[in-house]
Amino acid sequence: MTAELITDARNATGESPVWHPQENALYWVDIPAGRLHRWQPDGQTHHWAADEMLGCIVRRQQGHWLGAMESGIFHLTAQADGRLVADKRTSVEHARPGMRFNDGRCDRQGRFWAGTMQTNMGAEPVGALYRYDATADATVKPMQARLDRLIVPNGMAFSPDGKTLYVSDSHPSVQLIWAFDYDIDSGTPHNRRIFVDMNQHPGRPDGAAVDAEGCYWICAIDAGQVLRFTPEGKLDRALPLPVKKPTMCAFGGPQLDTLFVTSIRPQGIDLSDQPLAGGVFALNPGVKGLPEPIAGG
């Protein structure tokens, strides 16, 4: 199966692809540039720049977005002049200086989950997962009691019924994916267990998505692949990419049967063997995905 380059974005760290069905468009971010990008199937691309690094995004109603950035959760509005207006909804107190939000997505009820990490990829387990529920008290709640000692939280995804939460830690010293039972009424995870030990597979676990059959797709960063695992944690499929560092995948297209993948363009190294690094790719995975929930509030 051949991956199609849809745009040679040359993102330093492309992440958080989200399909927007009403616009027939794919959105994603370039984290260090603080940019929100949009691609449409006719080849048109646009981007908007914020004043902080932008870790991940989720959709809101009426064309707006929520973004987890460096200092908290923001309501984002793209302006015609290329600015991304960021209105802070809630702050977060990081465990260390030099931290930011990284991977995130909504649960099936519209609660926004996002994890924090040290920007320099330090090995201290000071990252945490936070839950933001705009329909409740509009505050960000750390879930460290159940999701503690994380270094680079990643790979967040929810099963089709919303009752299983998946989380990975992509740091080289960890490389695990966990599954949790998830209480859809209270929005709390419990019964943490290892779902996949990525030390037994190529690459480190980065961003992820769940398809309509309940299987978990994870970007294997450094291995240039996207891997599909069954709900039992069995490797079912491996799709190759022309870049070494895929970062996150998302289902999109009018039928939700395209798997879009963002990637990293490493700085200061020879890229002659992967000139498309930092691009965004499309794959035909042979299964359909699920619509991404809209953030509540």
C-alpha positions in Angstrom: 0.0 0.0 0.0 1.4 3.3 -1.1 1.1 6.5 1.0 0.2 9.6 -1.0 1.7 12.9 -0.1 -1.1 15.4 0.1 1.0 18.4 1.0 4.8 18.9 1.4 4.2 21.0 4.6 7.7 20.6 5.9 6.4 20.9 9.5 9.0 20.8 12.2 6.5 18.7 14.3 3.2 18.1 12.5 0.6 16.8 14.8 -3.1 16.5 15.8 -4.8 15.9 12.4 -8.6 16.5 12.6 -11.0 16.0 9.7 -13.7 18.7 9.4 -16.6 17.2 7.5 -18.6 20.4 7.0 -15.6 22.0 5.3 -14.3 18.8 3.6 -10.9 19.8 5.0 -8.1 18.4 7.1 -6.7 20.5 10.0 -3.5 19.9 11.9 -0.8 21.8 13.8 2.9 22.4 13.7 3.7 22.5 17.4 6.9 24.6 17.7 5.6 27.1 15.0 2.3 27.5 16.9 0.5 27.1 13.5 -2.9 25.7 12.6 -2.9 24.3 9.1 -5.8 23.5 6.7 -5.8 21.3 3.6 -8.6 20.8 1.1 -8.8 18.1 -1.5 -8.5 20.6 -4.3 -5.0 21.3 -3.1 -5.7 24.6 -1.3 -3.8 25.1 1.9 -3.9 27.8 4.6 -2.2 28.4 7.9 -2.7 30.7 10.9 -0.1 31.5 13.6 -0.6 31.8 17.4 1.8 33.3 20.0 2.5 30.0 21.8 3.4 26.5 20.8 0.3 24.6 19.9 0.2 21.0 21.0 -3.2 19.7 19.8 -6.6 20.8 18.7 -10.2 19.6 18.9 -13.3 21.0 17.1 -15.9 23.2 18.6 -19.2 24.4 17.1 -19.4 27.1 14.4 -15.9 26.7 13.0 -14.0 27.3 16.3 -11.4 25.2 18.0 -10.0 24.4 21.4 -6.2 24.2 21.5 -3.9 22.9 24.3 -0.9 25.1 24.1 2.0 26.0 26.5 0.2 27.6 29.4 -3.3 26.2 29.2 -6.4 25.6 27.1 -7.4 28.2 24.6 -10.4 29.0 22.4 -9.0 29.5 18.9 -10.4 31.6 16.1 -8.7 31.8 12.7 -8.6 35.3 11.2 -8.5 36.4 7.6 -5.1 38.1 8.1 -3.4 34.8 9.1 -3.5 35.3 12.9 -4.8 32.6 15.2 -6.6 34.5 18.0 -6.2 32.5 21.2 -8.5 33.3 24.1 -7.3 31.5 27.3 -10.1 29.5 28.9 -8.0 28.0 31.8 -4.4 27.9 32.9 -2.3 24.9 34.0 0.5 24.9 36.6 3.2 22.7 35.2 5.4 20.5 37.4 8.6 22.0 35.9 9.5 25.1 33.8 9.8 24.5 30.1 6.7 22.2 29.7 3.9 22.3 27.2 0.8 20.4 26.2 1.3 17.6 23.6 -1.2 15.0 22.4 -4.9 15.2 23.0 -8.5 14.5 21.8 -12.1 14.5 23.0 -13.8 11.6 24.6 -17.2 10.5 23.1 -19.0 12.9 25.4 -17.0 16.0 24.3 -14.6 16.3 27.2 -11.1 17.4 26.1 -8.2 15.3 27.2 -4.6 16.5 26.8 -1.2 15.5 28.2 1.8 17.6 29.2 5.6 17.0 28.6 8.9 18.7 28.9 9.8 20.5 25.7 13.3 19.1 25.8 12.1 15.5 26.0 13.7 15.2 29.5 13.3 11.8 31.1 11.7 13.0 34.4 8.2 11.5 34.8 6.5 14.9 35.4 4.0 14.7 32.5 0.3 14.4 33.3 -3.0 14.1 31.7 -5.6 16.8 32.1 -9.4 16.8 31.4 -11.2 20.0 30.3 -15.0 20.0 30.4 -16.4 23.2 29.2 -20.0 22.0 29.9 -19.1 21.6 33.6 -17.0 24.2 35.5 -14.7 25.0 32.6 -11.6 24.2 34.5 -8.7 21.8 33.7 -8.4 18.9 36.1 -5.2 16.9 36.4 -5.7 13.2 36.5 -2.4 12.4 38.1 -3.9 10.0 40.7 -4.7 7.5 37.9 -2.4 8.7 35.1 0.8 9.5 36.9 4.6 9.2 36.2 4.3 9.9 32.5 7.1 11.4 30.5 5.7 12.0 27.0 2.0 11.2 27.1 0.7 10.3 23.7 -1.6 8.0 21.7 -4.9 9.1 23.3 -7.9 7.5 21.7 -11.3 6.1 22.8 -13.0 2.9 21.8 -16.2 3.2 19.7 -18.4 2.9 22.7 -16.3 5.3 24.7 -15.7 2.8 27.5 -12.0 2.2 26.9 -9.3 4.9 27.0 -5.9 4.3 25.3 -2.8 6.3 26.3 0.8 5.8 25.4 4.2 7.1 26.6 6.5 7.5 23.6 9.7 8.3 25.6 12.5 5.9 24.6 12.7 4.7 28.2 9.1 3.7 28.3 7.5 2.8 24.9 4.2 1.4 26.3 0.5 1.7 25.4 -2.0 1.3 28.2 -5.7 0.7 28.2 -8.1 1.9 30.9 -11.7 1.2 31.6 -13.5 4.6 31.2 -16.5 5.7 33.1 -18.4 7.7 30.4 -20.7 9.4 33.0 -18.0 10.8 35.3 -15.2 11.0 32.7 -12.7 9.1 34.9 -10.4 6.2 33.9 -9.6 3.2 36.1 -8.1 -0.4 35.8 -4.9 0.6 34.1 -3.2 -2.2 32.2 -0.6 -2.7 29.5 -2.3 -2.9 26.1 0.8 -3.2 23.9 4.5 -3.2 24.8 6.0 -1.3 21.9 9.5 -2.4 22.9 8.5 -5.6 21.1 7.6 -3.8 17.9 9.4 -1.4 15.6 9.3 2.3 16.5 8.0 4.2 19.5 4.3 4.8 20.1 3.1 8.3 19.1 -0.3 9.6 18.1 -3.2 7.2 17.5 -6.8 6.7 16.3 -9.5 4.1 16.6 -11.4 2.7 13.6 -15.1 1.7 13.4 -14.1 -1.9 14.1 -12.6 -0.9 17.4 -9.0 -1.4 16.3 -6.2 0.9 17.5 -3.9 2.6 14.9 -0.6 4.0 16.3 2.1 5.9 14.5 5.4 4.1 15.1 7.8 7.0 15.2 11.4 6.2 14.1 10.1 3.1 12.2 8.2 4.9 9.4 5.0 2.9 9.9 1.5 3.0 11.1 0.5 -0.1 13.1 -3.0 -1.5 13.7 -3.7 -3.5 16.8 -6.9 -5.4 17.6 -8.8 -4.7 20.8 -7.0 -7.6 22.3 -3.6 -6.0 21.6 -2.6 -8.2 18.7 -0.7 -6.7 15.8 -3.0 -6.9 12.8 -1.4 -4.7 10.1 1.6 -2.4 9.4 1.5 0.3 6.8 4.8 1.8 5.5 5.4 5.6 5.1 8.2 7.4 3.1 9.3 9.2 6.3 10.8 7.9 9.5 8.9 10.0 12.0 5.1 9.8 11.6 3.4 11.5 14.5 -0.3 11.1 14.5 -3.1 9.6 12.4 -6.8 10.4 11.9 -9.6 9.1 9.8 -11.2 11.5 7.3 -12.5 12.0 3.8 -16.3 12.1 2.9 -16.6 8.4 3.8 -14.1 8.5 6.7 -12.1 5.8 4.8 -8.8 7.7 4.4 -6.1 7.6 7.1 -4.3 10.9 7.3 -0.8 11.0 8.9 1.3 13.9 10.0 5.1 13.8 10.4 8.3 15.5 11.8 11.0 17.1 9.7 14.1 16.7 11.9 16.5 19.7 12.0 20.2 19.6 11.3 20.5 16.1 9.7 20.7 14.8 6.2 17.2 14.2 4.8 18.3 12.8 1.4 16.7 9.4 2.4 13.4 11.0 3.4 13.0 14.3 1.5 9.2 14.4 2.3 9.8 14.5 6.1 7.4 17.0 7.7 4.7 16.3 5.1 1.1 15.1 5.5 0.1 11.8 3.9 -3.0 9.8 3.0 -3.4 6.1 3.1 -6.3 3.7 2.2 -6.4 1.5 5.2 -9.4 -0.7 4.1 -11.5 0.2 7.1 -13.5 3.3 8.1 -13.0 5.5 11.1 -15.4 7.3 13.4 -16.4 11.0 13.4 -14.4 13.0 16.0 -16.6 14.3 18.8 -17.2 18.1 19.1 -15.8 19.6 22.3 -18.7 20.5 24.6 -19.5 24.1 25.7 
